[in-house]
Amino acid sequence: MSEYKFYSIHNIVKIKTNTEIPIPNYFRIGRKIDNPDIEIIQENFSVNVPREKKKQRKDYFIWVDETALYIDYDVLNMKLFISDIQGRTRIKFTETYRSHGKKHISNLIDIVLAIKLIQKGYAPIHAGCVSCGDKAILISGMGSTGKTSTVLSLLDAEYYKFMADDMTIVSGDGKAYSYPEKVGVSFQTLTGNMFSPSIKTKILGKLTEFHLISLFFGKFFNLWRMEQKEIPDEMIKDKAFIDKVFLITCGEKDEIKQIEINKAVRMLMMSMMDEHSLFDNYALNFYSYLFGLDLLEFACKAKEIIKNALNKAKCFELKSNKTWKYPEMVKKVMEVD
């Protein structure tokens, strides 16, 4: 796998890799990056280290070499290398490690990216985002509470444009930056009235009979049958100033309530820790333990960045048990303002 790909995330964090990584294609660039912030390499490699120099933990061995941590599942040729998290970071793993731990590798890359963003004065938050003219609207909540459907329901590709579905990058000067990952599309998205037919066609393309039948039976048997779709570039807004933040909660009565920034920041932090915790990777936790990388300090710095980012925004709590109500409530606030 010798062909390298390069990504530049808003010219903040730059990545070099020779394998598939969980970074939106939106950030892929055609030019070479000589000094990337993160280098991610998949290759088969071996390190001749005597057994007595390794520490066994569970079913794998670990050892350190200057600023690098090695993890080795010896029998299976599953190896992982992590180096210099606070500098120019290198992550290397064997094909076998990737095939047995794809989710773990994706999770590791996501957390390292978050650390790099925080180092540079930006913070990832668990929130969808749409632009309304030149203003950014953040929509957050705990996982699977209606964030995605609310974002998609607001899109019209003209006044409301897409910025993010699951993760948005914010800066201390009050800007939101797009992070357009593929969105999960279910049977309800394909056949319901979540958004207009013209927008549906732009996002989903021509629907096939196979899609409809398979997604219908996925719904019928209560299976998590999802299609992953990319939002077209012309429907994406790159960045905008944060104007409003909506926090989705639950409640029997539909209610919109303005809340203080400190409460909004606390809710955003809890949502982020629940879905994208900095502490949710055993290899990185072990690296932090051995090399003094203070993940708690990074979390505190992220909180400060988020607080500064919301300094001029109005924050609202949306209470309802009906998911389809959230976009109506957002539009109601926008119309009044």
C-alpha positions as CSV (number, residue, x, y, z in Angstrom):
1,M,0.0,0.0,0.0
2,S,2.5,2.6,-1.2
3,E,0.1,5.3,-2.6
4,Y,-0.3,8.1,-0.1
5,K,-3.4,10.2,0.4
6,F,-3.4,13.6,2.0
7,Y,-6.1,15.4,4.0
8,S,-6.2,19.0,5.2
9,I,-8.9,19.7,7.8
10,H,-9.6,23.4,7.3
11,N,-5.8,23.9,7.1
12,I,-5.7,23.2,10.9
13,V,-4.7,19.5,11.0
14,K,-2.9,17.8,8.1
15,I,-2.8,14.0,7.6
16,K,-0.8,11.6,5.5
17,T,-1.9,8.0,5.1
18,N,-1.7,5.0,2.8
19,T,-4.9,3.4,4.0
20,E,-8.6,4.1,4.5
21,I,-9.3,6.4,7.5
22,P,-12.4,7.8,9.1
23,I,-11.9,11.3,7.7
24,P,-14.5,12.8,5.3
25,N,-13.5,12.9,1.6
26,Y,-14.4,16.6,1.7
27,F,-10.9,17.2,3.2
28,R,-8.9,15.1,0.7
29,I,-6.4,17.2,-1.3
30,G,-4.4,16.4,-4.4
31,R,-1.1,17.9,-3.3
32,K,1.7,16.3,-1.2
33,I,2.1,17.3,2.5
34,D,5.7,17.0,3.7
35,N,5.2,17.7,7.4
36,P,1.8,16.2,8.4
37,D,0.5,16.5,11.9
38,I,-0.5,12.9,11.8
39,E,0.9,10.1,9.7
40,I,-1.1,6.9,9.6
41,I,0.5,3.8,7.9
42,Q,-0.7,0.3,7.4
43,E,2.1,-2.1,6.7
44,N,3.4,-5.4,8.0
45,F,6.4,-4.8,10.2
46,S,8.3,-6.7,12.8
47,V,10.4,-5.5,15.8
48,N,13.1,-7.8,17.2
49,V,12.6,-7.2,20.9
50,P,13.6,-9.9,23.5
51,R,10.6,-11.4,25.3
52,E,12.1,-10.3,28.7
53,K,11.9,-6.6,27.6
54,K,8.1,-6.9,27.0
55,K,5.4,-6.6,29.5
56,Q,2.4,-9.0,29.0
57,R,-1.0,-7.6,29.6
58,K,-4.0,-9.8,29.0
59,D,-3.4,-11.5,25.6
60,Y,-0.8,-9.0,24.2
61,F,2.6,-7.6,24.9
62,I,3.6,-4.0,25.3
63,W,6.9,-2.2,25.4
64,V,8.2,1.4,24.9
65,D,11.0,2.9,22.9
66,E,11.7,6.6,23.5
67,T,8.4,8.3,22.6
68,A,6.8,5.2,21.1
69,L,4.4,2.6,22.4
70,Y,4.3,-0.9,20.8
71,I,1.4,-3.3,21.2
72,D,1.9,-6.9,19.9
73,Y,-0.5,-9.8,19.8
74,D,2.4,-12.0,19.0
75,V,0.7,-15.1,17.7
76,L,-1.6,-13.3,15.3
77,N,1.0,-10.9,14.0
78,M,-1.3,-8.0,15.2
79,K,0.9,-5.0,15.9
80,L,0.3,-1.4,16.7
81,F,2.8,1.5,17.0
82,I,1.9,4.9,18.4
83,S,4.5,7.7,18.6
84,D,4.8,11.3,19.7
85,I,1.2,12.2,20.3
86,Q,2.0,15.8,21.4
87,G,4.3,16.3,18.4
88,R,4.3,14.9,14.9
89,T,2.3,11.8,15.5
90,R,2.8,8.5,13.8
91,I,0.4,5.6,14.0
92,K,1.4,2.3,12.3
93,F,-0.5,-1.0,12.3
94,T,-0.4,-4.3,10.5
95,E,-3.1,-5.5,8.2
96,T,-4.1,-8.2,10.7
97,Y,-4.5,-5.6,13.4
98,R,-6.8,-3.6,11.1
99,S,-8.9,-6.5,10.1
100,H,-9.5,-7.6,13.7
101,G,-9.9,-4.1,15.2
102,K,-11.2,-1.8,12.5
103,K,-13.5,0.0,15.0
104,H,-10.6,0.4,17.4
105,I,-8.3,1.9,14.8
106,S,-11.1,4.4,13.7
107,N,-11.6,5.3,17.3
108,L,-7.9,5.8,17.9
109,I,-7.6,8.1,14.8
110,D,-10.7,10.1,15.9
111,I,-9.2,10.7,19.4
112,V,-5.8,11.7,18.1
113,L,-7.5,14.1,15.7
114,A,-9.4,15.6,18.6
115,I,-6.2,16.1,20.6
116,K,-4.5,17.8,17.6
117,L,-7.5,20.2,17.2
118,I,-7.5,21.0,20.9
119,Q,-3.7,21.6,20.8
120,K,-4.3,24.2,18.1
121,G,-7.2,26.0,19.9
122,Y,-10.1,24.2,18.3
123,A,-12.5,21.7,19.8
124,P,-14.7,18.9,18.3
125,I,-18.2,18.7,19.7
126,H,-20.9,16.1,19.3
127,A,-23.3,18.2,17.4
128,G,-24.9,18.5,14.0
129,C,-24.7,21.9,12.3
130,V,-26.5,23.8,9.6
131,S,-25.8,27.3,8.3
132,C,-28.6,29.8,8.1
133,G,-27.3,32.5,5.8
134,D,-23.9,33.4,7.4
135,K,-24.9,32.0,10.8
136,A,-24.2,28.6,12.2
137,I,-26.9,26.6,14.1
138,L,-25.6,23.9,16.4
139,I,-27.9,21.0,17.2
140,S,-26.8,18.6,19.9
141,G,-28.1,15.9,22.2
142,M,-27.2,12.5,23.5
143,G,-26.8,9.8,20.9
144,S,-29.8,8.6,18.9
145,T,-32.2,11.3,20.2
146,G,-33.0,13.0,16.9
147,K,-29.9,15.1,16.0
148,T,-29.5,13.7,12.4
149,S,-33.1,13.9,11.5
150,T,-33.3,17.5,12.7
151,V,-30.3,18.5,10.6
152,L,-31.6,16.8,7.5
153,S,-35.1,18.2,8.0
154,L,-33.8,21.8,8.0
155,L,-31.8,21.5,4.7
156,D,-33.0,23.3,1.7
157,A,-29.6,23.7,0.0
158,E,-30.2,27.5,-0.3
159,Y,-30.9,29.2,3.0
160,Y,-30.1,26.2,5.2
161,K,-26.9,24.4,4.2
162,F,-25.2,21.4,5.7
163,M,-22.1,21.6,7.9
164,A,-22.1,18.5,10.0
165,D,-24.2,15.6,11.1
166,D,-22.3,14.1,14.1
167,M,-19.3,16.2,14.9
168,T,-18.7,19.9,14.4
169,I,-15.4,21.8,15.0
170,V,-15.6,25.0,17.0
171,S,-13.0,27.7,17.7
172,G,-12.6,30.1,20.6
173,D,-13.5,33.1,18.4
174,G,-17.0,31.8,17.8
175,K,-16.8,30.0,14.5
176,A,-18.2,26.6,13.6
177,Y,-16.3,24.6,11.0
178,S,-17.9,21.9,8.8
179,Y,-17.1,18.2,9.3
180,P,-19.3,16.5,6.6
181,E,-19.2,12.8,7.3
182,K,-21.5,10.5,5.5
183,V,-25.0,10.5,7.0
184,G,-26.8,7.3,8.0
185,V,-30.0,7.0,6.0
186,S,-32.8,4.7,7.2
187,F,-36.1,3.6,5.7
188,Q,-37.9,6.5,7.4
189,T,-35.4,8.9,5.7
190,L,-36.0,7.4,2.3
191,T,-39.8,7.2,2.4
192,G,-40.9,9.7,4.9
193,N,-41.5,13.4,4.7
194,M,-38.3,14.4,6.4
195,F,-37.4,16.8,3.6
196,S,-38.5,17.8,0.2
197,P,-38.3,15.4,-2.8
198,S,-35.8,17.7,-4.6
199,I,-33.4,17.7,-1.6
200,K,-34.0,14.0,-1.0
201,T,-32.9,13.3,-4.6
202,K,-29.8,15.5,-4.3
203,I,-28.7,13.6,-1.2
204,L,-29.9,10.1,-1.9
205,G,-29.7,9.9,-5.6
206,K,-32.1,7.6,-7.5
207,L,-33.6,5.0,-5.2
208,T,-33.6,1.4,-6.3
209,E,-36.1,-1.2,-5.6
210,F,-33.5,-3.1,-3.7
211,H,-32.9,-0.2,-1.4
212,L,-36.5,0.3,-0.6
213,I,-37.2,-3.4,0.0
214,S,-34.1,-4.1,2.1
215,L,-34.6,-1.0,4.2
216,F,-38.3,-1.8,4.6
217,F,-37.6,-5.3,5.9
218,G,-34.9,-3.8,8.1
219,K,-37.5,-1.6,9.7
220,F,-40.1,-4.4,9.8
221,F,-37.8,-6.8,11.7
222,N,-36.4,-3.9,13.8
223,L,-32.9,-4.2,12.3
224,W,-30.4,-1.4,12.1
225,R,-30.3,-1.2,8.3
226,M,-28.7,2.0,7.2
227,E,-27.3,3.4,4.0
228,Q,-24.3,5.8,4.3
229,K,-24.6,8.8,2.0
230,E,-22.3,11.7,1.2
231,I,-23.8,15.2,1.2
232,P,-23.0,16.9,-2.2
233,D,-20.3,19.6,-1.9
234,E,-22.7,22.3,-3.2
235,M,-24.9,21.8,-0.2
236,I,-22.1,22.3,2.3
237,K,-21.1,25.5,4.0
238,D,-17.5,25.5,5.1
239,K,-17.6,27.7,8.2
240,A,-19.9,30.3,9.8
241,F,-20.2,32.2,13.1
242,I,-22.1,30.4,15.8
243,D,-25.5,32.1,16.3
244,K,-27.6,29.6,18.1
245,V,-27.2,26.3,19.9
246,F,-30.1,23.9,20.4
247,L,-29.8,21.1,23.0
248,I,-32.3,18.2,22.5
249,T,-33.8,16.7,25.6
250,C,-37.0,14.9,26.4
251,G,-40.3,15.8,27.9
252,E,-44.1,15.1,27.6
253,K,-44.8,18.8,26.8
254,D,-43.2,20.5,23.9
255,E,-41.1,23.4,25.2
256,I,-38.4,25.8,24.0
257,K,-36.4,27.4,26.8
258,Q,-33.4,29.7,26.6
259,I,-30.6,28.5,28.9
260,E,-27.3,30.0,30.2
261,I,-24.1,29.3,28.3
262,N,-22.6,27.3,31.3
263,K,-25.5,24.9,31.2
264,A,-25.1,24.5,27.4
265,V,-21.4,23.9,27.7
266,R,-21.9,21.2,30.4
267,M,-24.5,19.5,28.2
268,L,-22.2,19.6,25.1
269,M,-19.3,18.2,27.1
270,M,-21.5,15.3,28.5
271,S,-22.7,14.5,25.0
272,M,-19.2,14.5,23.6
273,M,-17.9,12.3,26.4
274,D,-20.7,9.9,25.9
275,E,-20.2,9.5,22.1
276,H,-16.6,10.5,21.5
277,S,-14.7,10.3,24.8
278,L,-11.0,11.0,24.9
279,F,-10.6,8.1,27.3
280,D,-12.3,5.5,25.1
281,N,-9.2,3.8,23.6
282,Y,-7.1,1.3,25.6
283,A,-4.0,1.8,23.5
284,L,-4.1,5.6,23.9
285,N,-4.9,5.2,27.6
286,F,-1.8,3.1,28.0
287,Y,0.3,5.6,26.0
288,S,-1.0,8.4,28.3
289,Y,-0.2,6.3,31.4
290,L,3.3,5.7,30.3
291,F,4.3,9.0,28.7
292,G,2.4,11.5,30.9
293,L,-0.1,12.6,28.3
294,D,-2.8,14.3,30.4
295,L,-6.1,13.6,28.7
296,L,-8.0,15.2,31.4
297,E,-6.1,18.4,30.8
298,F,-7.1,18.2,27.1
299,A,-10.8,17.7,28.1
300,C,-10.6,20.8,30.3
301,K,-9.0,22.8,27.5
302,A,-11.7,21.7,25.1
303,K,-14.3,22.9,27.6
304,E,-12.7,26.3,27.7
305,I,-12.6,26.5,23.9
306,I,-16.3,25.5,23.7
307,K,-17.3,28.1,26.3
308,N,-15.5,30.9,24.4
309,A,-17.0,29.6,21.1
310,L,-20.5,30.1,22.5
311,N,-19.8,33.5,24.1
312,K,-22.0,35.4,21.6
313,A,-24.5,32.7,20.9
314,K,-28.0,32.1,22.2
315,C,-28.6,28.7,23.7
316,F,-31.9,26.8,23.9
317,E,-33.1,23.6,25.3
318,L,-35.7,21.8,23.1
319,K,-38.0,19.5,25.2
320,S,-40.2,17.0,23.3
321,N,-40.7,13.3,22.9
322,K,-41.6,13.7,19.3
323,T,-38.5,13.8,17.0
324,W,-40.3,15.4,14.1
325,K,-41.1,18.4,16.4
326,Y,-37.5,19.5,16.7
327,P,-37.0,21.2,13.3
328,E,-40.3,23.0,13.8
329,M,-39.1,24.3,17.1
330,V,-35.7,25.4,15.6
331,K,-37.5,27.3,12.8
332,K,-39.8,28.9,15.3
333,V,-36.9,30.4,17.2
334,M,-35.2,31.5,14.0
335,E,-38.3,33.2,12.7
336,V,-38.8,35.1,16.0
337,D,-35.2,36.3,16.0
